[in-house]
Amino acid sequence: MSDNTRILQIIFLIIINIPIFLLIGRIFFSNWEGFFKAIWFWAKPDLMSMFDGTYWEDNWNELLLFLFVLVCGFLVYGEYYVIVNYIAK
């Protein structure tokens, strides 16, 4: 299998998993405001949060964002692994 085919398969998996990503995001962040808040804290320097008094909230939101991306990435990787090793053989 060529590299282009693999990349297209992964892109296809990401596209068809968008509803599942939204569901996972709902579990992690409760609403869009929580998601955008996590992105804001990710972009905001930690030193600035320390002086604002929101340091621990910053860390918590960054952790949630990291776990969300990690879970979504593992989902796509797991599906790709199953397709390549069990379905496409």
Contacts in CASP RR format, 6 or more apart in sequence:
PFRMAT RR
TARGET T0000
AUTHOR 0000-0000-0000
METHOD contacts of the structure
MODEL  1
MSDNTRILQIIFLIIINIPIFLLIGRIFFSNWEGFFKAIWFWAKPDLMSM
FDGTYWEDNWNELLLFLFVLVCGFLVYGEYYVIVNYIAK
1 84 0 8 1.000
1 88 0 8 1.000
9 80 0 8 1.000
9 83 0 8 1.000
10 76 0 8 1.000
10 80 0 8 1.000
13 76 0 8 1.000
13 79 0 8 1.000
13 80 0 8 1.000
13 83 0 8 1.000
14 76 0 8 1.000
17 72 0 8 1.000
17 75 0 8 1.000
17 76 0 8 1.000
17 79 0 8 1.000
20 75 0 8 1.000
21 72 0 8 1.000
24 68 0 8 1.000
24 71 0 8 1.000
24 72 0 8 1.000
24 75 0 8 1.000
25 35 0 8 1.000
25 68 0 8 1.000
28 35 0 8 1.000
28 64 0 8 1.000
28 67 0 8 1.000
28 68 0 8 1.000
29 35 0 8 1.000
29 37 0 8 1.000
29 38 0 8 1.000
29 64 0 8 1.000
29 68 0 8 1.000
34 61 0 8 1.000
37 61 0 8 1.000
38 61 0 8 1.000
38 62 0 8 1.000
38 64 0 8 1.000
38 65 0 8 1.000
38 68 0 8 1.000
39 65 0 8 1.000
40 61 0 8 1.000
41 49 0 8 1.000
41 54 0 8 1.000
41 57 0 8 1.000
41 58 0 8 1.000
41 61 0 8 1.000
41 62 0 8 1.000
41 65 0 8 1.000
42 61 0 8 1.000
42 62 0 8 1.000
42 65 0 8 1.000
44 58 0 8 1.000
46 55 0 8 1.000
46 58 0 8 1.000
46 59 0 8 1.000
49 55 0 8 1.000
49 57 0 8 1.000
49 58 0 8 1.000
END
